[in-house]
Amino acid sequence: MAWQQFSVLRKSCRFPDRCPVCLCVGPDRALFIESVSGHFSGFYLVAKSYRHLRVAVPFCKSCTRRIIRRSRWGTACLFASFFACAGLALWLDLSGLSAGVLTVLICGPIMWWFQSRGSMLRIDDYDDERMTISIKHSAYADLFRNLNMETLEK
Ligand SMILES: [Zn+2]
């Protein structure tokens, strides 16, 4: 399965009456999908803040459960690996830069694995009017294209 990308109007975007993961008819749950890229929203003392677009997408009950469970496991594994890196850095008496590199090398793939695995739909980018959605399942992508035909931008 290859990702297919669509640019649609945010106001009128509609999702098929199918679960984007298992394609069962009549999904009865809504999961909020957050955009991959965020837009700058302000400075807070020493950090910048970014706002992400969140869109409610219908999923079936069992896929919703699986996605939430995976997300919780991902968060737990990320925290565990972060503290393991901090402990290892202290034990090996690493400098700040080395500890940072070690953390990125270990936590980065874990984050990537939990975020990409099983993901069937993502919002790549957005502006005030449009959003760019990528869909992995080709049958769901066809349904989405047909449903949003009038507002699609090539
Ligand atoms: Zn499903």
Residues whose N, C-alpha, C, O or C-beta is under 5 A from the ligand:
A	BS01	ZN	C19 V21 C22 L23 C60 C63
